[in-house]
Amino acid sequence: MLGRVLIIAGSDSGGGAGIQADIKTVTVLGGYAATAVTAITVQNTRGVSAAYPVSPDVIVAQARAVLDDIGADVIKTGMLSGAEVVERIARLLDEAALPAVIDPVMVAKGGARLMADDAVAPMLSLLVSRAALLTPNAPEAEALTGLVVETTDDLRRAGEALLRAGAGAVLMKGGHIAGARVVDVLMTPYGETTLEGERIETAHTHGTGCTLASACATGLAQGLSVEAAAARAWDYVHRAMLQAPGLGQGHGPLDHGWPLRGKV
């Protein structure tokens, strides 16, 4: 049940999001994490102060080195900074012929843009259709579909549009939707599953999206159905938020290691 996940994403020097959060998540859930770094970001809980993209050639070389030796069961993508990177990753996914969890990371928690404007269109045209699971939040869903996403029903409409665009399944994240409860909607061509709970009033939410997508990828790599993988991932992130260690002066990280210390 190990499950190998190749993570193609950016580095977060603060350790709360990006590849650092991905590695922690995959490892704690019993999988094996390998990486291809797409960018080096200079950030902490107060925000991103700089980002240095890695050459597309180097990104692809990292990924191929892993695939040629260790292999992978699932590929998970996060921060892809520009159109050329998106195009190269689409070709890599075709070569690898593996399920992909695509997290369309566009903006950091503190508001810094992590994806260039020219990458949004190829993300929709090239990666959405290659996603076994797509995990957009409301602003990302708006950017990809052009639809207004302000309610849970709006999330569903955007999710339907993304399914029509070719995604195998979409986990529409409702954290940006106002309300006392957070409602995420997992949608497939065969139906939907709602994942919801009381909103946790906390500033310590940095890396929730990266963590959720990586937890889903781990479940799929371990042979779980998309529904079972999403449910386990949702519970893992919820408990990680409840046990956040309170680090930093801004948007603090989750407690990715909570299963090692017992459940809340």
FIBAMI-758559 format. One record per residue: residue in three letters; y, z, x of N, C-alpha, C, O, CB in turn. Coordinates in pm, whole numbers, plus 32768, in hexadecimal, padded with zeros to 4 digits. Each point is the difference from the previous one (the first is absolute). Glycine has a CB too. Example, Ala and Ser with C-alpha at 12.3 -4.5 7.8 and 13.67 -1.06 7.14 Angstrom:
residues 2
Ala7DC7830C8527807780007FA780788000805A7FFE804280687F8D803B7EDB;Ser80DE7F3B809A807780068052806D80497FB3806F801180337F527F188043;
END
This chain:
residues 264
Met7F8780008053807980007FAD807E80008056806D80187FCC7F1680627F80;Leu80717F6C81368074800A805980747FAB7FCD806880377FDB7EFE7FF380E5;Gly808B7F547F3E806B7FA77FD280677FE5806A804A805A80287F927FFC7EF5;Arg802B7F2C8112805E7FD98069807A7FBE7FC17FF47FA17FB27F4F804280F4;Val813480507F7B807D7FC97FCA80577FD180738024804F80587FD0804A7EDD;Leu802E7EE780CB80607FCA8060808980057FBE80187FBF7F9A7F3A7FAA80D5;Ile810980E57FCC808580157FC980637FA9804C800A8009807B7FBC80E47F42;Ile80827EBF7FFD80667FAA803C8086802F7FC880237FDF7F8F7F3E7F59808A;Ala80EA81148036807680437FCB805A803080717FDF7FF380767F9F80537EBF;Gly80F57FF280A68060803180607FE8809080287FC0804D7FB880E27F157FE9;Ser7F9380C180D57FF480888034807680557FD380737FD380047F0D7FD780C3;Asp806580D17F0E806680617FD88000807180667FA2804F800780447F777F00;Ser80858042814A8005806680697FFC808D7FC87FD8805D804680A97F048045;Gly7FA980B17EF87FFC80847FC27F7780287FCE7FEB80747FDC80FE7F697FE7;Gly7EBA7FC580397F75801E7FDE7FE1800D7F6D7F8D80197FDB806D805580F9;Gly806A7F817ED57FE880187F727FD47F877FB17FC1800D7F9780E380A2807B;Ala7F7E7EDA801F7FE17F857FB87FC87F9B80637FDE8023807180D9800A7EE3;Gly7F407F5680817FD37F9680587F75801780387FAE80447FC3813D7F948074;Ile7EFD7FF0803E7F7A8005803D7FD2808F80187F89801E7FF680A37F068074;Gln803281357FB77FD8808B80187FC5803F7F817F9980438005811A7FD180AD;Ala7F8F7FD77EDD7FCA80347F827F7E7FBC7FDC7FA3803F7FCD81457FF37FE5;Asp7F107F4B80697F877FB67FE07F888035804D7F9580177FC680F87F20800C;Ile7F8580DD80B17F90803080527FD2808A7FD07F89801A7FF480CF7F6280D1;Lys800880DC7F207FDB80867FD07FB17FF87F807F9A80437FF08132801B807B;Thr7F637F4F7F397FC07FF57F7D7F737FCB800B7FA2803A7FCA813D7FA27FD0;Val7F117FB480AB7F7C7FC3800E7F9F806280427F8E800C7FD680DB7F10803A;Thr7FC5812980577FAA805B804B7FD580777FAB7F8A80237FFC80E87F9780D7;Val7FEE80847EE97FE080767FB07FA27FDE7F8D7FAF80537FD6812F800F8067;Leu7F2B7F247F8F7FA87FD77F937F7A7FC980327FB17FCC7FB2811B80007FC7;Gly7F1B804181097F7D7FE180357FEF7F7480347F917FD98024801D80CB7F42;Gly80BE7F0D80A07FF77F78803180247FF48092801D8064804380177F4E7EDA;Tyr7FCA7FD2811580277FE28089807A7FA57FFD7FFC7F967FC17F1480848093;Ala815C800E7FEE807D7FB57FFE80157FB880847FF8803D806B806980687EF4;Ala7FBA7ED98099802E7FB1807180867FC27FD8801F7FF97F897EF27FD680C8;Thr813E8005801280897FD97FDF802F7F8380487FD17FDE806D805E810F7F6A;Ala802F7ED07FE880527F98803E809180247FDD80277FF87F8C7F217F528065;Val810580DD8072808980307FEA805E7F887FED80037FA580537FCF812C8037;Thr807A7F317F09805B7F917FE08090801A8029804F7FA3800F7F1B80257F35;Ala80BA80B680CD8089802580238001808E80347FAC80527FDA80B37F117F79;Ile800380BA810380198088802E8080802E7FBC806A7FC780177F21801480CA;Thr806B808C7ECD807980357FC08029808280437FAB804E802D80157F467EF9;Val80C1808280E08039807D8032802C804D7F8580657FE07FC27FE87FB9811F;Gln7F6780CE7EFC801E80467F847FCF808F80027FA88026804E804E7F027F3A;Asn80458125801F7FD380887FE4801180167F6B800F7F9F7FB5803080B68135;Thr7FC080267EE8800880177F7080897FDC7FC7800F7FF47F867F4A80C18094;Arg810A7F3B803D80887FE07FD180187F6A7FF380667FD77FC97FE880FA80A1;Gly7F557EDD7FC7800F7F727FED7FD87FAE80797FD98035806880DA7FFE7EFB;Val7F587F48808C7FE07FA0806A80817FDA8047805E7FD07FC17ED87FD87FBE;Ser80CF806E8103807A7FDD804B7FF27F7C804A80657FC680297FCA812C7FEF;Ala7F567EDC7FFB7FEC7F7F80417F727FD17FE57FA680517FE781047FE780CD;Ala7F437F447F517F7B7FC67FF07FF37F88805D80597FAB80057F9980A37F0A;Tyr7FA17FAC813A7FE97F9880627F7F7FB47FDD7F928032801880E68056809B;Pro7F957F017F137F897FB57FD87FAB7FD8807980347FE3806C80497FC87ECE;Val7F02805580B27FA17FCF80657FEC7F6B7FEB7FFE7FD17F8E7F8E8112807F;Ser80647ED2805E7FE97F707FF77F887FE17FA77F998042800A80C97FA280DB;Pro7FA97FB77EC37F8E7FDA7FAD7F827FE180527F9180207FD581117F867F86;Asp7F6E801D81197F8C7FE480557FB9808180297F858006800280EE7F2B8051;Val7FDB81357FCF7FC68080802B7FBF80477F897F96803E800F81167FD580A8;Ile7F917FE57ED57FC5803D7F887F777FC47FE47F9E80487FED81487FE17FB3;Val7F147F53805F7F817FBC7FE37F9A801A806D7F8980117FE380F47F3E7FA0;Ala7FAF80B580FB7FA4801B806E7FC1808A7FF37F888010801880FF7F5B807B;Gln7FC880F87F467FCA80877FEA7F947FFE7F957F93803780128149802D8031;Ala7F437F5A7F4E7FA37FFD7F907F7F7FB880257F92802D7FDF812F7FD67F83;Arg7F4C7F8C80E37F887FB680267FAB804D80647F857FF97FFB80F67F337FDC;Ala7FC5811D80837FB4805280607FA980657FB87F8E8018802781287FCA8082;Val7F81805B7EEE7FB380607FB17F907FBA7FB47F8D802C8004813F80657FE6;Leu7F567F037FD27F9D7FBB7FAD7F8F7FC580537F8E7FFD7FD281267FD07F8C;Asp7F6A8005811B7F9A7FC280557F9E8064803A7F937FDA802D81117F778008;Asp7F81812F7FCA7FAB8065803F7FD280697F9B7F8A80077FDE80EE7FD480FA;Ile7FE480767EF97FDF806E7FA57FE27FCD7F747FA880337FBB80E7806680CC;Gly7FBC7F007F4F7FF47FCF7F78804B80577F9E803B806580257EE87F3C8015;Ala80DB80387F498043804B7F967FBC7FE27F7C7FC17F987FEE811C8063808F;Asp7F3080627F277FCF7FEC7F7880717FDC7FA17FEC7FBC7F9C7F5B80E68091;Val81317F8E7FF480787FE57FB180767FF580608005804680657F9E80367ECF;Ile80BB7F2C80AD807E7FF98049806E80367FA680097FDB7F8B7FA97F5D80FC;Lys80A281207FAE807180377FB680807FD88046800D801480797F6980AE7F35;Thr80E97F04800880807FDC803C806E805A7FC97FFF80297F8C7FB47EE98091;Gly80AD810A803D8077804B7FDA807C7FB0802480157F937FCA7F7281478056;Met80CA7F5A803A807E7FC080267FE77F7B80467FC57FFC806C80A580E67FA8;Leu7FC37EB27FAD7FFF7F7A803A80907FD07FFC80357FE17F957EDA7FEC8021;Ser8131802D80BE80927FFA8002803D7F7A7FDC80717FFD7FCF7F8180AF80DA;Gly7FC87EE57F6C803F7F7F7FEA7FA07F987FCB7F8880197FF68115801D80BD;Ala7F997F557F297FB17F967FC37F907FD0805B7F907FEB7FD281397FD27FAD;Glu7F55803281027F987FCE805A7F8C8060800A7F8C7FD6800481227FB1807D;Val7F6F80FB7F827F94806380057FAA7FF77F837F8580018008810A80988085;Val7FB07F5C7EFF7FB67FF57F827FA57F8580037F8C80077FDA812F806D7FAA;Glu7F7B7F1C80A97FB37F8480067F88800C805F7F937FD17FE1813E7FAF7FEC;Arg7F4580BF80A57F93801180627F95805E7FCB7F897FEA801681197FEC80A5;Ile7F8780937EFF7F9F805F7FC97FAF7FBE7F917F89801B7FF1810F80A68048;Ala7FA77EE87F787FB77FB87F987F907FAC803F7F917FFD7FCD813E7FFD7FA2;Arg7F4F7FC280FF7F9A7FAF80437F928059803A7F8A7FDD7FFC81237F758039;Leu7F7C812180027F9D805D80367FA180327F927F88800B8017811D803A8099;Leu7F917FD97EDB7FAC802E7F917F9B7F957FD97F8D80207FE0812E80727FCE;Asp7F6E7EF180547FA37F947FE17F917FF880687F8C7FEC7FDD812C7F977FB3;Glu7F6C808D80EE7F9D7FFB806C7F9D80757FF47F887FEF801181207F9F8085;Ala7F8E80E87F4D7FAD80787FFC7FA680067F857F9280378005811F803F807B;Ala7F7E7F4F7F127FB47FFF7F827FD4808C7FD77F8C80177FDD80257F028059;Leu80AE81457FD07FE6808B7FDB805C80287F8D806B7FC57FEF7F4E807180FD;Pro801F802D7EC3805C80337F9A807E803880417FFA803E806B7F447FF67EFE;Ala81337FB78056808080308037804880567F9A800A7FDE7F8A80077F558106;Val8021813E7FA0805C80537FB0808B7FE48037801D801C80747F34809C7F5D;Ile81047F0F7FDB80867FD78028806680617FC7801280077F867FA67F078085;Asp808A813C804C806D80587FD880817FB8802680227FFA80767F5380DE7FA8;Pro80D57EF17F8180757FAD8020807A80538026806280077FB67F467F4C7FAE;Val805180ED81108068805C802D80837FB4801680047FA1804F7F4E80F3801D;Met81177F947F5080807FBB800A8071805A802E80567FD6804E7F5C7F927F00;Val805081148082806E805B801D7FC6808980227FA580307FBC80F87F517FAA;Ala7F9880BF81037FD580868026803480667F9D805C7FE57FB37F9F7FD7813E;Lys7FC980BC7F128028806A7FA38095801D8007803F801F7F9A7EDE8043807D;Gly811D7F968061808E801C800F805B7F8D7FE0807A800E80057F46809180A4;Gly80067EEB7F3480517F8F7FD680077F8C806380357F977FDD804C810C7FA6;Ala7F4C7F6E80F780057F9480637FA17F8F7FD87F8F80197FD680AC808D80DF;Arg7FF47EDD7F587FAD7F8D7FDE7F9A7FE8807080247FFC807680997F9E7F03;Leu7EC5805780617F957FEC80607FC67F737FFA7FAD7FDB8053802081167F9B;Met805F7EC17FB07FD47F757FF3807A7FA77FF18058801C7FAE7ECD802D7FE8;Ala80E07F4B80B8806F7FA17FF57FFB7FB77F7A7F957FEF7FC6806C7FF58134;Asp80727FF37ED780077FBB7F7F7FA97F837FFD7FC97FDD7F98811E807A804C;Asp7F0C7F6680907FB37F8480017F6A80167FF67FB47FA07FF481017FFC8092;Ala7F2080E27F7F7F71801D7FF97FD080197F727F8780007FE78088805F80FD;Val804C7FB77EBD7FD880227F787FB77F8C7FBD7F9780147FC4812C8089802B;Ala7F747EE9801B7FC07F8D7FC17F757FE580397FA37FEC7FB281407FB38026;Pro7F0A805E80AE7F787FEC80327FA380757FE17F877FEC7FF380DB7F8A80C1;Met7FD381027F3F7FAC80707FD47FC47FE07F787F8980167FEA8106808E8098;Leu7FC47F297F237FD07FDE7F7A7FA17F8980047F9680037FC3813E80567FDC;Ser7F527F3F80A97FB27F847FFB7F82800580557F9F7FBB7FE281347FCD7FF5;Leu7F2C80C880957F917FFF805D7FA8807C7FFE7F867FF6800D81057F7A807D;Leu7FB081057F677FB1807A800C7FD280397F7B7F93803A7FF880E97FF480D5;Val7FD37FC37ECA7FD780377F7E7F797FC67FD67FA8804A7FD281497FD37FEC;Ser7EFE7F6180517F837FC07FD57F8B8024805B7F8D7FE97FDB80FA7F5C7FC7;Arg7F9480F280D37F968027805D7FE180957FF77FAE8032804D80997F15804B;Ala7FF980FF7F0D7FF080917FF47F8C80247FA37FFF7FD97F8B80F6804480A0;Ala7EAA802C800B7F9D803D7FA78045806C7FAE7FDD80187F8C7F677FB78117;Leu812080727F9B805280647FBC808D7FFA80378014800380797F2380927F62;Leu812A7F617FCC808E80008022803B80837FCE7FDF802C7F9280317ED68061;Thr80488140805E803080867FDB8099800880018037804980527EF58017800D;Pro81197F5A7F4A809380048001803780767FB17FC6802B7F9D803A7EDE8079;Asn8073812B8019804C805D7FAC805E7FAE7FA77FFF7F8580067FF5813580AB;Ala805D7F887EFF80547FB77FA080637FA2804480087F8C7FD77FE081347F8E;Pro80647F6B8100805D7FA280417FB87F89804180327F907FFC80688130802C;Glu7EF27F5980137FB47F92803D7FCD7FA07F9680007F8780147FBE811080A8;Ala80167F9F7ED27FD37FAB7F9280727FAB7FCC7FEC7F8B7FE07F67811F7FE3;Glu81247F8F803480757FB37FD5801C7F8D806180197F8F7FD58047813F7FC0;Ala7F9B7F4F80EE801D7F9A80647F997F8F7FFC80237F8C801380498123807C;Leu7F177F747F597F967F9B80017FFD7FAC7F807FDE7F8980047FA0810F808F;Thr80A67FA47EFD7FF27FB97F8080837FD17FC480017FA77FAB7F3680E1802E;Gly813A7FB4805280807FE07FC2801580457F7B80637FE57FBC7F947F4380B7;Leu7FAD812F7F66800A80497F828044808680157FF6803B806B7F3B7F527F41;Val811280A47FEE8038808780037F8E80637FEB7FB17FF07FA381307FC08006;Val7F1580B580AC7F9480637FF5803F808B7FFA801E803D80667F3E7F2E8018;Glu80B780C57F08804080827FEB7FAA80607FAE801D80787FFB80BE7F168012;Thr7EBC80417FB57FA980517FAC7F6E7FE380247FE27FA3804A80CA805F7EFC;Thr7EFA805080847F727FE880187FD47F7C7FC37FAC7FBA8039802C813D7FCC;Asp805E7EE57F877FDE7F7E7FC680327F8F80587FBF7F98800B804C80CD7F10;Asp80697FAE812580317F9C80607F9F7FF380757FE77F928030810680A17F8E;Leu7EDE803F80707F9C7FFB806B7F8A7FA97FD77FCF7FAF804F807681377FFD;Arg7F8F7F2C7F397F8E7FB17FD080217F6B7FFB7FAF7FAD8026800581197F54;Arg80C47F1A805780267F727FFA80047FC3808C7FD27F90801580B3809C7F19;Ala7FB3801F813080047FCE808A7F727FF580387FE07FA08047810380C87FD9;Gly7EC97FF97FC07F757FFB802D7FB77F877FCA7FB27FC18048804E81367FC5;Glu80187EE87F757FC27F897FC5802E7F8280497FB07FA58017804680CE7F09;Ala808B7F88810580337F8C804A7FBE7FF680897FE37F91802E80F980837F5A;Leu7F0D805D80B97FC17FFE80847F6C7FDC7FF87FCA7FC1805B80DC80EA7FF2;Leu7F187F7E7F487F767FD47FEB7FFB7F697FEA7FA87FBC8035801E81237F68;Arg80997EED801680057F6F7FEB801C7FB680837FD57F8E8012807B80987F03;Ala7FF8801D8147801D7FC380827F878002805D80057FC8806D80E8807E7F78;Gly7EA77FFB7FF07F857FF9804C7FC98081803A7F957FFF803B80B47F257FF7;Ala7FFE814C7FBF7FCD807F80347F7E80257FBA7FF27FED7F8780F9805F80AE;Gly7EB57FE880177F83802A7FC38011807A7FA77FC0800C7F987FC97F97812B;Ala80CF80B87F68802280787FB38088802F803280277FE480727EE3805F7F6C;Val813F80047FCD808280368027800780927FD97FDC80257F9080917EF98057;Leu7FC181348075801B808D7FE38097800D7FFB8043800780677EE6804E800A;Met810D7FAE7F15809080037FEA802E809180067FDC80507FAA801D7EDE7FC8;Lys805680F380F58026808B8019807E80247FB380657FBA80067F31803980DE;Gly8064807C7ED4806D80257FA7805B806D8030804A803B7FB17F247F7F7FA1;Gly80908064812F8053806D803280957FEB7FED804B80617FF57F057FC980AE;His80DC7F587F58808F7FE37FED80287FFC7F6C80767FF37FE17F847F8C80F5;Ile7FA5808B7ED1801D7FFE7F718025808D7FD37FB7805F801A7FAA7EDE7FC2;Ala811180D07FE1803080847FD57FA080407F9C7FC17FBC7FB0812B7FF88075;Gly7F0C80D07FE27FAC80497FA27FC1807A803F7FF9800B807A7FDA7F217F0F;Ala8001813080227FC4807D80307F757FE9803B7FCF8052804E80B4802A7F06;Arg7F3D7F1580877F7C7FE0803280057F7C804F80497FA47FDD7F4C80D67F60;Val801E7F81812D7FF27F84804E7F867FB67FCD7F9380387FFA80DC803080D3;Val7FA57F1A7F0F7F947FAE7FCA7FEC7F86805880597FAB800B7FD980A57F0A;Asp7F5A7FA7812B7FD87F8980497F9B7FB57FAA7FB1803D7FB980788032812A;Val7FDA7F0D7F237FA77FB07FAC7FAF7FA2805980387FA88042806A80667EFB;Leu7EDC800580C47FA67FA580457FD67F937F9E7FC7801B7F977FE6809E8104;Met80707ECC7F8B7FE67F8F7FA77FA37F9C804580137FDD807480CE80427F1C;Thr7EBA7FB680267FA57F97802F7FF57F987F90803080187F927F4E808B8104;Pro80447EEC7F857FED7F9D7F957FAB80337F8D7FF97FC27F96801E7F8E8115;Tyr7FA781237F6A7FA280347F9C803580787FB37FBD80327FA67F8D7F7B80E9;Gly812D80837F95803780747FBA80588052805B801F7FD880707F1A802C7EFD;Glu80F18071806380588054804E7FD380917FFC7FBC802C7FA381007F36802F;Thr7F6C80E780947FE7808F800C80848044801F80487FD5805A7EC880067FF4;Thr8110808E7F69807D804980177FE3807C80547FA3804C7FE480BC7F607F41;Leu7FF2806881417FF7807580578084804A7FF380687FC980247EF57FC7807F;Glu80A380E97F2B807F80447FE87FF6809680127F94803B7FF980A87F107F6B;Gly803980F280B48009809080108091802C7FFB805B7FAD7FFF7ED380538088;Glu80E680827F7680888036800080487FD780807FC78003806D7FEE80BF7F05;Arg80CA7F198080804F7FDC80758013807B80598024806B7FCF80527EDF7FAE;Ile7F7180A781038013806C805F80907FF8803380257F9E80417EE480628001;Glu814680657FA3808C8000802B8007802D80927FFD8077801E80537FBA7EF5;Thr7FB87F7081457FFE801D808F80457F91804E80027F8D7FD57F2980F5800F;Ala810C7FA1808E80387F9B805A7F957FCA805F80197FA1804980C780D07FA8;His7EAB7FCC800C7F997FDE80627FA27F957FC77F8F801C7FD8807F80CD8089;Thr80267E9D7F9C7FB77F8F7FC87FF77F8B80627FD77F927FDA807680B57F43;His7FD87FCF816080007F9580637F727FD2801C7FA9805080238128800B8043;Gly7F177F247F8A7F7C7FC9801D7F9F7FFF7F8C7F8A7FE38013809B806980CE;Thr80097FD27EA77FA480027F8D7FC37F767FE87F887FF57FE580FE80C47FB5;Gly7FCB7EDD80707FCC7F7B7FE67F9C7FD380677F967FCB7FDE813F7FFF7FB4;Cys7F4B804A80EE7FA37FDE806C7F7D804C7FEF7F937FC8800D812E800B808F;Thr7F4C80AD7F477F8A80567FF47FA87FD57F8C7F867FF9800E80FD80C38053;Leu7FBA7F277F2D7FB37FD77F8A7FB57F7E801C7F8A7FF57FE0811E807C7F8B;Ala7F9B7F2D80D07FC07F80801C7F8E800F80637F967FC47FF081437FC87FE2;Ser7F3C80C580967F96801580637F8A804C7FC77F8D7FE6802381208018808F;Ala7F7080607EF67F9380497FBE7FAE7FA27FA77F8680097FFC810380CB8009;Cys7FBB7ED17FB67FBA7F9C7FAF7FAB7FA6805B7F8D7FE27FE0812C80227F74;Ala7F817FD1811C7FB77FA9805C7F83804480367F977FC2800E81417FCF8031;Thr7F3480F07FDE7F8C804A80327F9280047F987F8B7FEA8020810B80A18070;Gly7F8E7F907EF47F9D80037F957FB97F7A7FF07F867FFB7FF2810380B17F9B;Leu7FC47EE880767FC37F7B7FF57FA47FE480777F957FC67FF081337FE87F8E;Ala7F64807B80F97FAE7FEB80787F7E804F7FF97F9C7FDA803E81347FFF8046;Gln7F3180957F327F8980547FF27FAA7FD97F897F9E80437FE180E180748088;Gly7FA67EDB7F557FAD7FCD7F94802280307F757FB77FE47FA17F9D800D8105;Leu811C80597F4C8028802C7F7B80397F8B7FB080347FA0803A7FFA81478020;Ser7FC97F217F2380447F9F7FAA80968014800D802D8069802D7F107F917F33;Val81117FA280788091800E800A803080747FAA805F804580257FB67EC58006;Glu7FAB810C7F62802780707FAB7FE3808680428054805B7FFE7F817F177F39;Ala7FB6809C81047FDB807E804280548016807D80298070801D7EED7F7B7F8A;Ala81047FAA80A48052800C8078808E802B7FDE8039805680447F3C7EFA802B;Ala80C480767F28808980237FD78007808E7FCD80608048801F7FCB7ECA7FA9;Ala7F72811A7FEC800180887FCA7FF7806780718049806380007F4B7F4B7F2D;Arg8013803981357FF6805E807080817FFF8052802E806A802B7ED97F727FDD;Ala81327FAE800D807C7FF6804D807180497FBA804E804680417F677EDE8019;Trp805580CD7F24806B80407FB47FF68098800C8064804380157FA17EFA7F4B;Asp7F8280F780937FEB8091800C80228030808D803D806A80117F107F8B7F3E;Tyr808B7FBD8115801B8026808B809780098019802E8061803C7EFC7F30800C;Val8122800C7F8A809180018016804280717FB1805A804280337FA07EC67FF3;His7FDA810E7F608039806B7FAD7FF2808780468060804D80087F6A7F317F27;Arg7FC0809E81057FE880808042804A80078087802D806B80297EF27FA47F66;Ala80ED7F7F80B4804A7FFD807E8094801E7FEA8041803D80557F1B7F1D8006;Met80DA807B7F33808A80207FDE800F80957FE080608040802B7FC17ED77F7C;Leu7F808120800F8006808D7FDC7FFC805B807A803A806C80007F587F5D7F27;Gln8029800A81427FF18053807880577FCE80737FE5802080737F3480157F45;Ala814E7F7D802A80597FCD80698031807380588024806A7FCD80237ED77F9D;Pro7FB980AA811A8020806F805B8093802580098022806280427F1A7F58803B;Gly811C7FFA7F45808E8024800180467FE08083805E804580267F6C806B7F39;Leu80087EEA80E6803A7FDD8082807B7FA57FF080067FAF7FA47F17806780C3;Gly81417FF97FF280737FA88005806F80277FA17FF180597FAC7F767EF68096;Gln810A806B7FCD8078801F7FB3801D7F997F928065800A7FBA7FF480678110;Gly7F4D7F2D7F2780167F997F9C7F867FF07FA87FCD80617FC780CF7F2B80D2;His7F347FF57F5C7F887FE47FB27F87802280577FD97FB18057809B7F967F23;Gly7F52812E806F7F97803380567F797FC07FE57FEB7FC17F99809181118072;Pro7F267F3F80557F7B7FC57FF47FA480507FA5801B80737FDD80027F318107;Leu7F76801C7EF77F9680407FB27FA4804F805F800C7FF9807A7FFF7F4E7ED6;Asp7F99810380737F988042804F7F837FAA7FF87FAA80137FAA80B780D58029;His7F957EB780897F8D7FA77FFD7F7D8048801D7F967FD17FD781007F78806E;Gly7F71812780007F86804580267FD2806D7F9F7FAD8054802380937F7A80C3;Trp7FF680317E9F7FDF806F7FA67F6A80127FE77FD480717FEF81087F697FA5;Pro7ED37FBB80687F7080197FE77FC08055806D7F99803F7FE7805D7EE87FA1;Leu804380DB80EF7FC9804F806D801980947FEB7FBB8055803A80667EEB805F;Arg804280DF7F148026808C7FEA7FDE80337F74801D80727FDE80997F6C80C6;Gly7F0D7FCE7F0D7FD9802A7F7A805D7FC87F9780747FE1801C7F2C80ED8043;Lys802D7F267F28804A7FC57F93806480627FC37FED807980027F4F7EF47FD1;Val813180587FF5806080527FB77FD1800D7F71804280417FAF807C7F7480E5;
END
